Amino acid sequence: MSVRVLLPHSLYLSVLEVSTVEADDLSVSDLETAEALVRSAFGTTIRAHEWLHAVDGVQVLLTEGDAMLAHAAVVARSLRYGGQVLNTGYVEGVAVRNDQQGRGLGRIVMDHAETVIRTRHQIGALNAVENAGPFYAQRGWWRWEGPTRADTPHGNVDTFDPTDHIFVFTPHPTLIGSSTEPLVCDWRLGDLW
């Protein structure tokens, strides 16, 4: 699905296109462009497996003409909380091209990512870089302050990491109450959160 967005840019009105695309329907070229954009935005801090976490999700691409300006992915995962298994839209690879930051493009791709979460999942979750926390908090995501765990091939393990900034988006607030019980993620290679 594609949507056209008009956005003021300096002295002209910019026509942006936002596409929400299933991973299997994305061309190799588009995937390579999205990967380059995400790697450029995160610099040397992004590792190979972190991009791979985003590849299988629904891709939100924001383009202007032939240029990709912003990206986000919503990946289906399972989180557990208080005995419930929650169908989760896990957000990965949110990035805006460095020369386009400050135009509200991150807000636009997240608007579309959150629509995917609302229509396909019970909750959303993500692990933000430290300086992005206020952005997500302003959008209604809340910082998970409770314990975290993961179901791994070696059993259920504690995943507390002081550098994690896990946020939860609950279109249905009654699904997750207080943060006294652990939030448990499913297993994947690389960073669990």
Buried (B, 14 or more C-beta within 10 A) or exposed (E): EEEEBEBEEEEEEBEBBBBBBEBEEBEEEBBEBBBBBBBEBBEEEBEEEBBBBBBBBBBBBBBBEEEBBBBBBBBBBBBBBBEEEBEBBBBBBBBBBEEBBEBBBBEBBBBBBBBBBBEEBBBBBBBBEEEBBEBBEEBEBBEBEBBBBBBBEEEEEEBEEEEBBBBBBBBEEEBBEEBEBBBBBBEBEEEBB
